[in-house]
Amino acid sequence: MANIKSAKKRILVNQTRAARNKAIRSSVKTAIKKVEAAVVAKDKEAANAALLSAISTIDKAQSKGVYHKNNASRKVARLTKAVNSIG
């Protein structure tokens, strides 16, 4: 356990940030699962609605530094490609 005051503070701050990042990552995963479920069900309208929501969630996560911009871009591209593949 840390003895120095600044080290104790860093531990608390890191725990807070880790919890925030975990919550954001979880919401992104949920949004992605909703899009994938709509794609599997071949429901074009639901997939498009879920895609818009997922893109928004991913972009917010990227702007907060949870995801690197290329990682976020890749996730969006893959989801978009999946939705566009629905005939």
Residue pairs with C-beta under 8 A, 6 or more apart in sequence:
2 8
2 10
2 11
21 66
24 60
24 61
24 64
24 66
25 61
25 66
27 57
27 61
28 54
28 57
28 58
28 61
28 66
28 67
28 75
31 50
31 53
31 54
31 57
31 58
32 54
32 75
32 79
34 50
34 53
34 54
35 47
35 50
35 51
35 54
35 79
35 82
35 83
36 79
36 82
37 50
38 46
38 47
38 50
38 83
39 47
39 82
39 83
39 85
39 86
42 86
42 87
43 86
44 83
44 86
47 82
47 83
47 86
48 83
51 79
51 80
51 83
54 76
54 79
55 76
55 79
55 80
58 67
58 72
58 75
58 76
59 72
59 76
61 67
61 72
62 68
62 69
62 71
62 72
67 75
